């Protein structure tokens, strides 16, 4: 949850921020504090309702800060922001942000599903509900969320951090023991059913039947050799030595830039996938499943396939392989330019600032 205080009553373009984190202290909190933004941790536990003491810390932090605007992120954060606004000494304008697509609440944990249903009932109360994709807005409005206060602002990308790098290509291949002429196909995402690693690995086995120079780079939390499901699939489909399970890493931009092709294999739940835009910013052509706004994000610079269809995924990889390195480089340049023109981080920040100004004036 973000709290904002106007630095000047007549200048609504300048806000002083503070963050309320519902969970326990994390490395992300430390990174935010390093930017000079104070962080207040409530200490809630995942999938558990808040205790009276935790609610007291939330209300106390809001009353001390006296915000002029409150912004809740994701379902739990938006509900907490609604509570904070009700308990605040003054009724600041409230904004929610929803960054997921959700067409089936049975996939959610019981507590999360209950929070989503409650947010649906309260959705007329915030000044604005910001969705990160058109698909997310459409799904939530179909679910019963109010449409009158909805607004779409996509994710933005830092093109200095995510950029092409020949050094990354060389160093990652040296780390993996992969030669320069081998092709790397990457997938970044935590181990979760929605990411559909089974789809990716089955497609990898299909491609490997007729393209022996392909290696597959999988990165994300629990995507490592200790994962028995992934280990079993790699063995079953003969991908030992070619499927590299790197687990959770801090050098994501380097690993993405080292790839020849980046993939999204998700079967549901994606809204506006960050990893796709990050790969595009690195000049890496993408093959994505048709979930959320992934197809709108890649546009003509990538290939789109149906979810849960490993044959189609493998065939799209083949199409990019047949383009050759020069053809993929041209497609990657077009992808990077598409990010520059449409999804640059500075442009997205400006959209949030404009919305904040409008809400603060109302």
C-alpha positions as CSV (number, residue, x, y, z in Angstrom):
1,X,0.0,0.0,0.0
2,X,1.3,3.5,-0.9
3,X,0.5,6.6,1.1
4,X,1.0,10.0,-0.5
5,X,1.2,13.4,1.1
6,X,1.2,16.6,-1.0
7,X,4.3,18.6,-0.6
8,X,2.4,21.7,-1.5
9,X,-1.4,22.2,-1.2
10,X,-1.3,24.0,-4.6
11,X,1.0,21.7,-6.4
12,X,-0.5,18.3,-6.8
13,X,2.3,17.1,-9.1
14,X,4.6,16.7,-6.1
15,X,3.9,13.9,-3.6
16,X,5.9,12.6,-0.6
17,X,5.4,8.8,-0.5
18,X,5.4,6.2,2.3
19,X,4.8,2.5,2.0
20,X,2.8,0.1,4.2
21,X,3.8,-3.5,3.6
22,X,1.3,-6.0,4.9
23,X,3.8,-8.8,5.4
24,X,7.1,-9.1,7.3
25,X,10.2,-7.2,6.4
26,X,11.8,-8.4,3.1
27,X,14.7,-7.5,0.8
28,X,12.3,-5.5,-1.3
29,X,11.5,-3.3,1.7
30,X,15.2,-2.6,2.1
31,X,15.5,-1.6,-1.6
32,X,12.5,0.8,-1.2
33,X,14.0,2.3,1.9
34,X,17.3,2.8,0.1
35,X,15.4,5.2,-2.2
36,X,14.5,7.3,0.8
37,X,10.9,6.0,1.1
38,X,9.9,4.9,4.6
39,X,8.4,1.4,4.9
40,X,6.0,0.3,7.7
41,X,5.7,-3.5,8.1
42,X,2.4,-4.8,9.4
43,X,3.7,-8.4,9.9
44,X,0.7,-10.4,8.5
45,X,1.2,-14.0,7.6
46,X,0.3,-15.4,4.1
47,X,-3.2,-16.9,3.8
48,X,-4.1,-15.9,7.4
49,X,-6.5,-13.1,8.4
50,X,-5.0,-10.1,10.3
51,X,-4.9,-10.1,14.0
52,X,-6.2,-7.1,16.1
53,X,-2.6,-6.1,16.8
54,X,-1.7,-6.1,13.0
55,X,-4.8,-4.0,12.2
56,X,-3.8,-1.6,15.0
57,X,-0.4,-1.2,13.4
58,X,-2.0,-0.5,10.1
59,X,-4.4,2.2,11.4
60,X,-1.6,3.7,13.5
61,X,0.7,4.1,10.5
62,X,-2.0,5.7,8.4
63,X,-3.0,8.2,11.1
64,X,0.6,9.2,11.8
65,X,1.3,9.9,8.1
66,X,-2.0,11.7,7.4
67,X,-2.0,10.9,3.7
68,X,-3.7,13.0,1.0
69,X,-4.0,9.9,-1.2
70,X,-4.0,6.1,-0.6
71,X,-3.1,3.5,-3.2
72,X,-3.6,-0.1,-2.5
73,X,-1.9,-2.7,-4.7
74,X,-3.3,-6.1,-5.5
75,X,-6.4,-7.6,-3.8
76,X,-5.2,-7.8,-0.2
77,X,-3.5,-4.5,-0.4
78,X,-6.5,-2.8,-1.9
79,X,-8.8,-4.2,0.8
80,X,-6.3,-3.1,3.5
81,X,-6.2,0.4,1.9
82,X,-10.0,0.5,2.0
83,X,-9.9,-0.3,5.7
84,X,-7.1,2.3,6.3
85,X,-9.1,5.0,4.6
86,X,-12.1,4.3,6.8
87,X,-9.9,4.5,9.9
88,X,-7.9,7.5,8.8
89,X,-8.4,10.9,10.5
90,X,-9.4,12.3,7.2
91,X,-10.9,10.6,4.1
92,X,-8.2,10.7,1.5
93,X,-9.0,9.7,-2.1
94,X,-8.4,6.0,-2.6
95,X,-7.0,4.1,-5.7
96,X,-6.8,0.3,-6.2
97,X,-4.5,-1.5,-8.5
98,X,-5.3,-5.0,-9.9
99,X,-2.5,-6.8,-11.7
100,X,-4.0,-10.2,-12.5
101,X,-6.5,-11.9,-14.7
102,X,-9.0,-14.0,-12.8
103,X,-11.8,-15.9,-14.6
104,X,-12.0,-18.8,-12.1
105,X,-11.9,-18.2,-8.3
106,X,-11.7,-21.9,-7.6
107,X,-8.0,-21.7,-8.6
108,X,-7.4,-19.3,-5.7
109,X,-6.7,-20.0,-2.1
110,X,-9.8,-19.8,0.0
111,X,-8.8,-16.6,1.8
112,X,-7.8,-14.9,-1.5
113,X,-11.1,-15.9,-3.1
114,X,-13.0,-14.4,-0.2
115,X,-10.9,-11.2,-0.4
116,X,-11.7,-10.9,-4.2
117,X,-15.4,-11.3,-3.5
118,X,-15.3,-8.7,-0.9
119,X,-13.4,-6.3,-3.1
120,X,-16.1,-6.9,-5.8
121,X,-18.8,-5.7,-3.4
122,X,-16.7,-2.7,-2.4
123,X,-15.6,-1.8,-5.9
124,X,-17.7,1.4,-6.1
125,X,-15.8,3.0,-3.2
126,X,-12.4,3.7,-4.7
127,X,-12.0,6.8,-6.8
128,X,-10.2,4.7,-9.4
129,X,-9.5,1.0,-10.0
130,X,-6.3,0.7,-12.1
131,X,-6.0,-2.5,-14.2
132,X,-2.7,-3.4,-15.8
133,X,-4.3,-4.8,-18.9
134,X,-7.5,-4.6,-20.9
135,X,-8.0,-8.3,-20.4
136,X,-7.9,-7.8,-16.6
137,X,-10.4,-5.0,-16.7
138,X,-12.8,-7.0,-18.9
139,X,-12.6,-10.1,-16.7
140,X,-13.2,-8.2,-13.5
141,X,-16.0,-6.2,-14.8
142,X,-17.6,-9.4,-16.0
143,X,-17.1,-10.7,-12.5
144,X,-19.1,-7.8,-11.1
145,X,-16.5,-5.1,-10.4
146,X,-17.7,-1.6,-11.1
147,X,-16.9,-0.2,-14.5
148,X,-17.5,3.5,-14.0
149,X,-14.2,4.1,-12.1
150,X,-12.0,1.7,-14.0
151,X,-8.8,2.7,-15.8
152,X,-6.0,0.8,-17.5
153,X,-2.3,1.7,-17.1
154,X,0.1,-1.0,-18.5
155,X,3.4,-2.0,-16.9
156,X,6.5,0.0,-17.9
157,X,10.0,-1.1,-18.6
158,X,13.5,0.3,-17.7
159,X,15.4,0.2,-21.0
160,X,18.7,1.0,-19.4
161,X,18.5,-2.0,-17.0
162,X,17.0,-4.3,-19.6
163,X,19.1,-4.0,-22.8
164,X,20.9,-6.1,-25.4
165,X,24.2,-7.4,-24.2
166,X,26.8,-9.5,-26.1
167,X,28.7,-9.8,-22.8
168,X,25.7,-11.5,-21.2
169,X,25.4,-13.9,-24.1
170,X,29.0,-15.0,-23.7
171,X,29.2,-15.1,-19.9
172,X,25.9,-17.1,-19.5
173,X,27.0,-19.6,-22.0
174,X,30.3,-20.0,-20.3
175,X,28.5,-20.5,-16.9
176,X,26.2,-23.2,-18.4
177,X,29.0,-24.9,-20.4
178,X,27.1,-24.2,-23.7
179,X,28.9,-23.3,-26.8
180,X,28.4,-20.1,-28.8
181,X,26.6,-21.8,-31.6
182,X,24.0,-23.4,-29.4
183,X,20.6,-21.7,-29.2
184,X,19.1,-20.7,-25.8
185,X,15.4,-20.6,-25.3
186,X,14.4,-19.0,-22.0
187,X,11.5,-19.1,-19.6
188,X,11.4,-16.9,-16.5
189,X,8.7,-17.6,-13.9
190,X,8.2,-19.2,-10.5
191,X,7.0,-22.8,-10.2
192,X,3.2,-22.5,-10.2
193,X,0.5,-24.2,-12.3
194,X,-0.4,-21.0,-14.1
195,X,3.2,-20.8,-15.5
196,X,2.7,-24.3,-17.0
197,X,6.3,-25.6,-17.0
198,X,5.0,-28.9,-18.2
199,X,3.9,-27.2,-21.5
200,X,7.3,-25.6,-21.9
201,X,9.3,-28.8,-21.2
202,X,7.0,-30.9,-23.5
203,X,7.5,-28.4,-26.3
204,X,11.3,-28.5,-25.6
205,X,11.3,-32.3,-26.0
206,X,9.4,-31.9,-29.3
207,X,11.8,-29.4,-30.6
208,X,14.8,-31.4,-29.5
209,X,13.7,-34.3,-31.8
210,X,14.8,-32.3,-34.9
211,X,16.9,-29.5,-33.5
212,X,19.8,-30.8,-31.3
213,X,21.5,-27.4,-30.8
214,X,18.7,-26.0,-28.6
215,X,19.2,-25.5,-24.9
216,X,16.5,-24.4,-22.5
217,X,17.0,-21.9,-19.7
218,X,14.5,-22.0,-16.9
219,X,14.7,-19.4,-14.1
220,X,12.4,-18.8,-11.1
221,X,11.6,-19.7,-7.5
222,X,11.6,-23.5,-7.0
223,X,12.6,-24.0,-10.6
224,X,15.7,-25.9,-9.7
225,X,17.2,-29.4,-9.4
226,X,15.5,-29.9,-6.0
227,X,12.1,-29.8,-7.6
228,X,11.0,-33.4,-8.0
229,X,8.3,-32.6,-10.6
230,X,10.7,-30.8,-12.9
231,X,13.5,-33.3,-12.4
232,X,11.1,-36.1,-13.4
233,X,9.9,-34.3,-16.5
234,X,13.4,-33.5,-17.6
235,X,14.4,-37.2,-17.3
236,X,11.2,-38.5,-18.9
237,X,11.6,-36.3,-22.0
238,X,15.4,-36.8,-22.4
239,X,16.3,-33.2,-21.6
240,X,19.2,-33.9,-19.2
241,X,22.1,-31.5,-19.9
242,X,19.9,-29.3,-22.1
243,X,17.3,-28.0,-19.7
244,X,19.1,-25.8,-17.2
245,X,17.1,-25.3,-14.0
246,X,18.7,-22.2,-12.4
247,X,16.2,-21.4,-9.6
248,X,15.7,-18.0,-8.2
249,X,18.3,-15.5,-9.5
250,X,19.2,-11.8,-9.0
251,X,20.6,-11.4,-12.5
252,X,17.4,-11.7,-14.5
253,X,18.3,-9.0,-17.0
254,X,21.6,-10.8,-17.8
255,X,20.0,-14.2,-18.2
256,X,17.2,-12.8,-20.5
257,X,19.7,-10.8,-22.6
258,X,21.7,-14.1,-23.1
259,X,18.7,-15.8,-24.7
260,X,18.0,-16.2,-28.4
261,X,14.3,-16.6,-27.8
262,X,12.2,-15.8,-24.8
263,X,9.0,-17.7,-24.0
264,X,5.8,-17.3,-22.0
265,X,4.1,-20.7,-21.6
266,X,1.4,-19.8,-19.1
267,X,-2.0,-21.3,-19.3
268,X,-4.0,-18.7,-17.3
269,X,-3.7,-15.9,-14.8
270,X,-1.3,-13.6,-16.7
271,X,-2.4,-10.0,-17.2
272,X,0.4,-8.0,-18.6
273,X,3.5,-10.2,-18.1
274,X,6.6,-8.3,-17.1
275,X,9.0,-10.9,-18.3
276,X,7.8,-10.5,-21.9
277,X,8.3,-6.8,-21.9
278,X,11.7,-7.2,-20.2
279,X,12.8,-9.7,-22.9
280,X,11.6,-7.3,-25.6
281,X,13.6,-4.5,-24.0
282,X,16.6,-6.7,-24.2
283,X,16.0,-7.2,-27.9
284,X,15.0,-10.8,-27.6
285,X,12.1,-12.0,-29.8
286,X,9.3,-13.7,-27.9
287,X,6.9,-16.6,-28.3
288,X,3.9,-16.2,-25.9
289,X,0.8,-18.0,-25.1
290,X,-2.4,-16.1,-25.7
291,X,-3.2,-15.1,-22.1
292,X,-4.0,-11.7,-20.7
293,X,-2.6,-8.9,-22.9
294,X,0.5,-10.9,-23.9
295,X,-0.5,-10.8,-27.6
296,X,-1.1,-7.0,-27.4
297,X,2.3,-6.5,-25.8
298,X,4.3,-8.3,-28.4
299,X,2.2,-7.2,-31.4
300,X,3.9,-7.9,-34.7
301,X,7.3,-8.4,-33.1
302,X,6.6,-11.9,-31.7
303,X,4.6,-15.1,-32.2
304,X,1.4,-16.0,-30.3
305,X,0.3,-19.6,-29.7
306,X,-2.7,-21.1,-27.8
307,X,-2.1,-22.1,-24.2
308,X,-1.7,-25.7,-23.2
309,X,-0.5,-26.6,-26.7
310,X,3.1,-27.7,-26.7
311,X,3.1,-28.6,-30.3
312,X,2.2,-25.1,-31.3
313,X,4.8,-23.7,-28.9
314,X,7.5,-25.9,-30.5
315,X,6.4,-25.0,-34.0
316,X,6.7,-21.2,-33.2
317,X,10.2,-21.8,-31.9
318,X,11.1,-23.5,-35.1
319,X,9.7,-20.6,-37.1
320,X,12.1,-18.2,-35.2
321,X,15.0,-20.6,-35.6
322,X,14.5,-20.7,-39.3
323,X,14.7,-16.9,-39.4
324,X,18.4,-17.3,-38.6
325,X,20.4,-15.1,-36.2
326,X,20.0,-12.0,-38.5
327,X,16.2,-12.4,-38.7
328,X,15.9,-12.8,-35.0
329,X,18.1,-9.8,-34.4
330,X,15.8,-7.7,-36.6
331,X,12.7,-8.9,-34.8
332,X,14.4,-8.2,-31.5
333,X,15.2,-4.7,-32.6
334,X,11.6,-4.1,-33.5
335,X,10.5,-5.5,-30.1
336,X,12.8,-3.1,-28.3
337,X,11.5,-0.2,-30.3
338,X,7.9,-1.2,-29.5
339,X,8.8,-1.0,-25.8
340,X,10.4,2.4,-26.4
341,X,7.3,3.7,-28.2
342,X,4.6,2.3,-26.0
343,X,5.7,1.0,-22.7
344,X,8.7,3.1,-21.5
345,X,8.8,3.3,-17.7
346,X,8.9,7.1,-17.7
347,X,5.7,7.2,-19.8
348,X,3.9,4.9,-17.4
349,X,5.1,6.9,-14.4
350,X,3.7,10.0,-16.0
351,X,0.3,8.3,-16.4
352,X,0.2,7.5,-12.7
353,X,1.2,11.1,-11.8
354,X,-1.6,12.4,-14.1
355,X,-4.1,10.1,-12.5
356,X,-3.0,11.1,-9.0
357,X,-3.3,14.8,-9.8
358,X,-6.8,14.2,-11.2
359,X,-7.9,12.2,-8.2
360,X,-6.4,14.6,-5.7
361,X,-8.3,17.5,-7.3
362,X,-11.7,15.7,-7.1
